[in-house]
Amino acid sequence: MRLDKFLKVSRIIKRRTIANEACDTDRVLVNGKAQRASYSVKVGDIIEIQMGAKPFRAEVLQVNEFARKEDAGLMYKVL
């Protein structure tokens, strides 16, 4: 699954266009490297987002094409 779509489906970022813009401006790091929106997310990846004063860091636990609101939080673990 693409990085921008994962951020939207898991509800880490509200809209896919905002996730895409964050990737384009190097605010999203995967395993310590800036990645493009087309990066293929895998289980075990560490995602860091530099938006706002406090950075967000999470580990990918599941990669699902669709997730209900209740299940979105199970796709990652906040570190």
Wavefront OBJ file of the C-alpha trace (Angstrom):
o trace
v 0.000 0.000 0.000
v 1.228 3.508 -0.781
v 2.456 5.613 2.128
v -0.052 8.433 1.592
v -2.947 5.972 1.444
v -1.763 4.188 4.611
v -1.640 7.491 6.502
v -5.216 8.242 5.430
v -6.712 4.749 5.987
v -5.101 4.465 9.430
v -6.402 7.975 10.214
v -2.970 9.268 11.210
v -3.530 12.108 8.730
v -7.104 13.130 7.932
v -6.866 13.612 4.144
v -4.794 11.876 1.496
v -3.872 15.157 -0.203
v -2.416 16.461 3.069
v -0.499 13.185 3.497
v 0.801 13.546 -0.062
v 1.938 17.139 0.586
v 3.664 16.105 3.840
v 5.604 13.424 1.942
v 6.574 15.892 -0.796
v 7.999 18.350 1.757
v 10.086 15.637 3.512
v 8.037 15.751 6.725
v 7.421 11.991 6.675
v 10.293 9.629 7.452
v 10.138 5.850 7.151
v 12.887 3.952 8.974
v 14.842 7.197 9.312
v 14.711 8.196 5.622
v 12.492 10.753 3.904
v 10.137 8.864 1.595
v 7.866 9.820 -1.261
v 4.107 9.238 -1.170
v 4.532 6.248 -3.502
v 6.671 4.306 -0.987
v 5.253 0.825 -0.337
v 4.507 0.455 3.386
v 5.360 -2.884 5.012
v 4.635 -4.364 8.441
v 7.402 -3.363 10.847
v 8.178 0.017 9.256
v 8.709 2.932 11.653
v 6.922 6.091 10.446
v 7.882 9.517 11.807
v 5.864 12.628 10.977
v 7.283 16.112 11.645
v 4.123 18.240 11.720
v 3.631 20.683 14.556
v 5.782 21.059 17.657
v 5.862 17.391 18.672
v 6.907 14.682 16.201
v 4.665 11.611 15.811
v 6.327 8.179 15.698
v 4.575 4.849 15.062
v 5.300 1.263 14.034
v 3.185 -0.356 11.312
v 1.397 -3.468 12.641
v -1.079 -4.152 9.806
v -1.570 -3.012 6.233
v -5.285 -3.078 5.335
v -6.869 -1.524 2.230
v -9.908 -0.416 4.252
v -10.451 0.130 7.967
v -13.429 1.171 10.015
v -12.988 3.951 12.525
v -12.751 1.435 15.385
v -10.120 -0.687 13.586
v -7.901 2.130 12.284
v -5.949 2.380 15.543
v -5.002 -1.304 15.345
v -2.962 -0.710 12.178
v -0.124 0.986 14.083
v 1.464 1.306 17.525
v 2.552 4.739 18.790
v 6.163 4.739 19.978
l 1 2 3 4 5 6 7 8 9 10 11 12 13 14 15 16 17 18 19 20 21 22 23 24 25 26 27 28 29 30 31 32 33 34 35 36 37 38 39 40 41 42 43 44 45 46 47 48 49 50 51 52 53 54 55 56 57 58 59 60 61 62 63 64 65 66 67 68 69 70 71 72 73 74 75 76 77 78 79
